[in-house]
Amino acid sequence: MSIEVRLLGPVELRGEHGPVHSGPAKRRAVLAALALEANRPVTLHRLTELLWAGEPPPSAVANIRNHVAALRRTLGGRLVSRHGAYQLDLDPYELDVTEFRRLADSGRGALALGEARRAEPDLAAALRLWRGPAGHGLPRGAALDVLLAGLETDRLRTVEDLIEARLRLGHAGELAAILREHLAAHPLRERAWGQLMLALYRAGDVGAALAAYRQAQATLQVQLGVDPGGELAELHVAMLERAPRLDHPGARGRAAGVDVPRELPPDPAFLTGHADELAAVVAGAHRTPAVVVVHGPAGSGKTALVTRAGHRLAGAFPDGQIFAGAGPDVSAPDLMARVLRALGVPSGEVPERADERIGRYRSLLAARRVLIVLDAATDIGQVRPLIPAAAGSALLVTSRRPLPMPEAVPHVALRAPSG
C-alpha cells in the first residue's frame, strides 16, 4: 500500500487514491508524532508527553487509542502496536521530512566540498518541499512543538546554505531582497546579516553593506543586549578596508597586478576510494585553524588525496593555490621563500631573515584567501611557519608520519596499499 505523510506545512496524509481526511487537530498531532519517530516504537507515555502540555487528562490514553484506531483505517498494517507502544512504518520517500533532510544534507555536503554548482539544485529542491510552517494547524504548547521547532531551525539553515551557494555562483545582485525578507522574519540570524552585507558589497553598494552592519548591530543590542559576533565584526572591518578577499572569485583573476598562482597538479583521474578521508580533508580546510595533515607510508596516495582535495576546494580560495614540495633536504626558510615568490614577491625582495619572511607571508595572507599544499613534510619546523595566522587561508600537509601539531589540527591517516 502506498502512502505519503507531509509535515512541512499543514499535516497531510495521502493514500493510494489521493488525499485522505486525517481528522481533527489532535488526530493529526498523533500522526505527526508517530511520523517524526517513523520506524521506531513510541510509547503511550511518550505520546502523552508530546501531545499534552503539563499533566495530561485522565482520558489521554483512551483518546490516543481512539485516534490510532481511526488512522489505521487508512494506514493499515503500517501502524502497528508493540507492547504499550505504537510504530508507524514508512519508507524514506513516504515522509517529506526525510526527503527534505536527504536533499539538504546532500547540498550541504557539496557546499563543504566547494561544489556550489552541485549544491544549489539539491538545496533548492529541499526548500520546495515546504508548504508553510511545519505542523501548521496543530495544537500548540506541548512537547511536540520542540520537534517541529527543530524542523524550522533546519529550514532556516538550509535557506542560508542555498544563499551561500548562490553567492559563490555570483548571484549577489538578486539576493539582497530575499535576505531582507528573511531577516524581517528572523532578525537575530547573524549569518544572514553577513550574507546580506556581502551580497550588497559584491553588487557594488558598499554604503548599503555598511548600513546593514549597523542595522544588525542595533537589532542585536535591542533584542539581546549583545554586540555582533567576531565573524560579523571581521566582515565589517574587511569591508572598511576593501579587502580583495571579499570580491567574488570570478571578478578577479589577478590581485595587485600579480598572477594568481594555480599550482595544483592535475586532478588525479584514477583516484578511487578514500571518500571519507577526502571529506575529512575538505572539512578540515574550513575549520579554525584551517590545517590538515595527511600521513601514511610511501605509495599510500597522500599526494593524490590532497591534490583531489585541493581541486575540490579551489573555488573557496580565489587568491590562489600553491603547491610546494618539502622533503628532508629543504629547509624551512627555503620553503617560505618559495611560497613568497608564488605569492608575487620578486626574488630580490624576499627578506634574508627567516622571521621577516614569516612576517611578510602573514601580511600577504591577511588580505587573501590562499590554499597552500605542502607535500612530503619531514618535520614540524617546515610546517609551523606556514600555518595561516588569520582566517581565510588553509594549509594541507602530507607526511609519512604524524606530526606534533596543535591538538585542534586533524590528522588523516592512509594505509599502505594492499598486496
C-alpha positions in Angstrom: 0.0 0.0 0.0 1.4 3.4 -1.0 1.0 6.3 1.5 2.6 9.7 2.0 2.8 11.8 5.1 3.5 15.5 4.9 4.5 17.5 7.9 6.3 20.5 6.2 3.2 22.7 6.3 -0.3 21.6 7.3 -0.2 17.9 8.2 -1.4 15.9 5.3 -2.0 12.2 4.7 -2.2 10.8 1.2 -3.3 7.2 0.3 -3.3 5.3 -3.0 -6.2 7.3 -4.3 -5.1 10.8 -3.2 -5.6 13.0 -0.1 -7.2 11.4 2.9 -9.1 13.4 5.6 -6.9 12.8 8.7 -9.5 14.0 11.2 -9.4 16.7 14.0 -6.2 18.5 15.1 -5.4 16.1 17.9 -5.5 13.1 15.5 -3.2 15.0 13.1 -0.9 15.6 16.0 -0.8 11.8 16.8 0.1 11.2 13.1 2.8 13.9 13.2 4.3 12.5 16.5 4.4 8.9 15.1 5.8 10.1 11.7 8.6 12.1 13.3 9.6 8.8 15.1 9.0 6.7 12.0 10.1 3.0 12.2 10.6 3.3 15.9 8.1 2.4 18.7 6.7 5.3 20.5 5.3 4.5 24.0 1.9 5.8 25.2 3.8 7.7 27.9 5.9 9.4 25.3 2.9 10.2 23.1 1.1 11.8 26.1 4.2 14.0 26.7 4.3 15.1 23.1 0.6 15.8 22.8 -0.4 17.5 26.1 1.2 20.3 27.9 1.6 19.7 31.7 -0.5 16.9 33.3 -2.4 15.0 30.6 -6.1 14.4 31.2 -7.3 11.1 32.6 -8.7 10.3 29.1 -5.4 10.8 27.3 -4.5 7.2 26.7 -8.1 6.4 25.6 -8.0 9.3 23.3 -4.7 8.2 21.7 -6.1 4.7 21.2 -9.2 6.1 19.5 -7.1 8.3 17.2 -4.8 5.4 16.3 -7.8 3.2 15.5 -9.1 5.8 13.2 -5.7 6.3 11.5 -5.4 2.6 11.0 -8.3 2.6 8.6 -6.0 4.5 6.2 -2.6 3.3 7.3 -3.5 -0.4 7.7 -0.6 -2.6 8.6 1.8 0.4 8.6 0.6 1.4 12.1 1.3 -1.5 14.5 1.1 -2.0 18.3 4.2 -3.0 20.1 3.9 -3.7 23.9 2.3 -0.4 25.1 3.7 1.5 22.1 2.8 2.3 18.5 5.1 2.3 15.5 4.4 3.9 12.1 6.5 2.2 9.3 7.4 4.5 6.5 9.9 4.2 3.6 12.1 7.3 3.3 10.3 8.7 0.3 6.9 8.5 2.0 7.8 11.2 4.5 8.6 14.7 3.3 10.8 15.4 6.4 13.1 12.5 5.4 13.3 13.7 1.8 14.0 17.3 3.0 16.9 16.1 5.2 18.3 13.9 2.5 18.4 16.7 -0.1 19.6 19.3 2.5 22.4 17.0 3.6 23.4 16.3 0.0 23.5 20.0 -0.8 25.4 20.9 2.4 28.0 18.2 1.7 28.6 19.5 -1.8 28.9 23.0 -0.4 31.5 21.8 2.1 33.5 20.4 -0.9 33.4 23.7 -2.6 30.9 22.5 -5.3 28.3 25.3 -5.2 27.0 24.4 -8.6 26.2 20.9 -7.5 24.9 22.1 -4.1 22.4 24.7 -5.4 19.8 22.4 -7.0 19.6 20.0 -4.0 19.2 22.8 -1.5 16.5 24.5 -3.7 14.7 21.2 -4.1 14.8 20.6 -0.3 13.1 24.0 0.3 10.4 23.4 -2.3 9.0 20.6 -0.1 7.9 23.2 2.5 4.3 24.4 2.2 4.2 26.6 5.3 5.3 26.3 9.0 5.9 22.7 10.0 2.8 21.2 11.6 0.7 24.2 10.8 -2.7 24.0 12.4 -1.7 21.5 15.2 -2.5 22.4 18.8 0.4 24.3 20.4 2.0 24.3 23.8 3.1 20.6 24.1 6.4 18.9 23.7 5.7 18.2 20.0 6.4 21.9 19.4 10.0 21.3 20.2 10.3 18.7 17.4 8.6 21.0 15.0 10.7 23.9 16.0 13.8 21.8 15.2 12.5 21.4 11.7 12.1 25.1 11.4 15.7 25.6 12.5 16.8 23.1 9.8 14.8 25.1 7.3 16.4 28.4 8.2 19.9 26.8 8.0 19.0 25.4 4.5 17.8 28.8 3.3 21.1 30.3 4.3 23.0 27.4 2.8 21.2 28.0 -0.5 22.0 31.7 -0.3 25.7 30.8 0.3 25.7 28.6 -2.8 24.2 31.4 -4.9 26.7 33.9 -3.5 29.5 31.6 -4.6 27.9 31.3 -8.0 27.9 35.1 -8.4 24.2 35.9 -8.0 24.8 38.6 -5.4 22.5 41.2 -7.2 19.4 39.1 -6.8 19.9 38.0 -3.2 19.6 41.3 -1.3 15.8 41.4 -1.4 15.5 37.7 -0.5 17.8 38.3 2.5 15.9 41.4 3.7 12.7 39.4 3.7 14.4 36.5 5.5 15.8 38.9 8.2 12.5 40.7 8.6 11.1 37.4 9.9 14.3 36.2 11.7 16.2 39.3 12.7 18.7 37.5 15.0 20.3 35.4 12.3 23.8 36.7 12.2 24.9 34.5 9.3 22.1 36.0 7.2 23.2 39.6 8.2 26.7 38.7 7.0 25.3 37.3 3.7 23.2 40.5 3.2 26.3 42.6 3.7 28.3 40.5 1.3 25.6 40.5 -1.3 25.3 44.3 -1.2 29.1 44.7 -1.2 29.5 42.5 -4.3 26.7 44.3 -6.0 28.7 47.5 -5.7 26.6 49.1 -2.9 29.3 49.4 -0.2 27.3 52.1 1.7 24.3 49.8 2.0 26.5 46.9 3.1 28.0 49.0 5.9 24.5 50.3 6.8 23.3 46.7 7.1 26.0 46.0 9.7 24.8 49.0 11.7 21.3 47.7 11.5 22.4 44.2 12.6 24.3 45.8 15.5 21.3 47.8 16.6 19.0 44.8 16.3 21.2 42.6 18.4 21.7 45.3 21.0 18.0 46.0 21.4 16.8 42.4 21.4 19.6 40.5 23.1 21.8 43.2 24.6 24.9 41.9 22.8 27.2 43.1 20.0 27.7 41.2 16.7 29.9 38.1 16.9 33.5 38.1 15.8 32.8 36.8 12.3 30.3 39.6 11.5 32.6 42.2 13.1 35.6 40.9 11.0 33.5 41.2 7.8 32.7 44.8 8.7 36.3 45.6 9.1 37.2 43.9 5.9 34.6 46.0 4.0 36.0 49.2 5.5 39.4 48.1 4.2 38.0 47.0 0.8 39.8 43.6 1.3 40.3 41.8 -2.0 39.1 38.5 -0.5 35.6 39.9 -0.4 35.3 40.2 -4.1 33.6 37.3 -6.0 36.2 34.9 -7.3 35.1 35.4 -10.9 35.5 39.2 -10.5 39.3 39.0 -10.3 41.9 36.8 -11.8 44.8 39.0 -10.7 45.5 40.7 -7.4 47.6 43.8 -7.3 49.0 43.1 -10.7 50.3 39.7 -9.7 49.4 36.5 -11.4 47.2 34.4 -9.1 49.1 31.1 -8.5 47.3 28.0 -9.8 50.0 25.4 -8.9 48.0 22.3 -8.2 48.9 19.2 -10.2 46.2 17.8 -12.4 43.2 16.2 -10.5 44.1 12.5 -10.3 41.9 10.8 -12.9 42.0 7.4 -11.3 41.9 8.1 -7.6 39.3 5.7 -6.1 38.1 5.1 -2.6 39.2 7.3 0.3 35.8 9.1 0.2 35.8 9.5 4.0 39.4 10.7 4.0 38.7 13.2 1.3 35.6 14.6 3.1 37.8 14.9 6.3 40.4 16.9 4.5 37.9 19.2 2.8 36.1 19.8 6.1 39.3 20.5 8.0 40.2 23.2 5.5 37.1 25.1 6.6 37.9 24.9 10.3 40.0 27.1 12.6 42.9 26.6 12.4 42.5 25.6 8.7 45.3 23.0 8.7 45.1 19.3 7.9 47.9 16.7 8.0 47.6 13.6 5.8 50.1 10.9 6.8 50.9 7.4 5.6 53.6 5.3 4.2 55.1 5.7 0.7 52.6 4.7 -2.0 49.5 5.2 0.2 48.1 8.0 -2.0 48.8 11.1 0.2 49.7 13.4 -2.6 46.8 12.2 -4.8 44.4 12.8 -2.0 45.5 16.3 -1.1 45.6 17.2 -4.8 42.0 16.0 -5.3 41.0 17.9 -2.1 42.8 21.0 -3.5 40.7 20.9 -6.7 37.5 20.5 -4.7 38.5 23.5 -2.5 39.9 25.8 -5.2 36.7 27.8 -5.5 36.8 28.7 -1.8 40.4 30.1 -2.2 40.2 32.5 -5.2 43.5 34.2 -4.5 45.4 31.1 -5.5 46.6 27.6 -4.8 50.3 26.9 -4.0 51.9 23.5 -4.2 55.3 23.3 -2.5 57.4 20.2 -2.2 59.4 19.7 1.0 61.5 16.6 1.8 64.4 16.2 4.2 66.8 18.4 2.2 64.5 21.5 2.1 64.9 24.0 5.0 62.0 25.9 6.4 63.4 29.3 5.3 63.8 28.0 1.7 60.2 26.7 1.8 59.0 30.1 3.0 61.0 31.9 0.2 59.4 29.5 -2.3 55.9 30.4 -1.1 56.6 34.1 -1.1 57.7 34.0 -4.7 54.5 32.2 -5.6 52.6 35.0 -3.8 54.2 37.5 -6.1 57.2 38.7 -4.1 60.2 39.1 -6.5 63.2 37.0 -5.7 65.3 40.1 -5.0 62.7 41.3 -2.4 62.4 38.1 -0.4 63.7 39.1 3.1 67.0 37.5 4.2 66.0 36.8 7.8 63.6 33.9 8.5 61.4 35.9 10.9 61.0 38.6 8.3 60.0 36.1 5.7 57.3 34.8 8.1 56.1 38.3 8.8 55.8 39.1 5.1 54.0 35.8 4.5 51.4 36.6 7.2 50.9 40.1 5.9 50.2 38.9 2.4 47.8 36.2 3.6 45.9 38.6 5.8 44.0 40.1 2.8 43.8 37.0 0.7 42.3 33.5 0.6 45.0 31.1 -0.5 45.3 27.3 -0.3 48.8 26.1 0.4 49.7 22.4 -0.1 53.0 21.3 1.5 53.9 17.9 0.1 56.3 15.5 1.9 57.0 17.4 5.0 59.5 15.7 7.3 59.3 17.8 10.5 57.2 20.3 12.2 59.8 23.1 11.6 58.9 23.1 7.9 55.2 23.3 8.7 54.8 25.7 11.6 55.8 28.9 9.8 53.3 28.2 7.0 50.2 27.9 9.3 47.9 30.8 8.4 47.7 33.3 11.3 44.3 34.7 10.2 41.1 33.1 8.9 40.7 32.9 5.2 43.6 30.7 4.0 44.3 27.0 4.6 47.2 24.6 4.7 47.2 21.0 3.6 50.3 18.9 4.6 51.4 15.4 3.6 53.9 13.5 5.7 55.0 9.9 6.1 54.3 10.1 9.9 52.0 12.1 12.2 53.4 15.5 13.1 53.3 17.1 16.6 50.7 19.7 15.6 48.3 21.6 17.9 45.5 19.4 19.3 42.8 21.0 17.2 44.6 20.1 13.9 43.1 16.9 12.4 45.3 14.1 11.1 44.0 11.9 8.3 45.8 8.5 8.2 46.2 6.5 5.0 47.4 2.9 4.9 49.9 1.2 2.7 48.4 -0.3 -0.5 47.4 -3.9 -0.1 49.3 -6.6 -2.0 
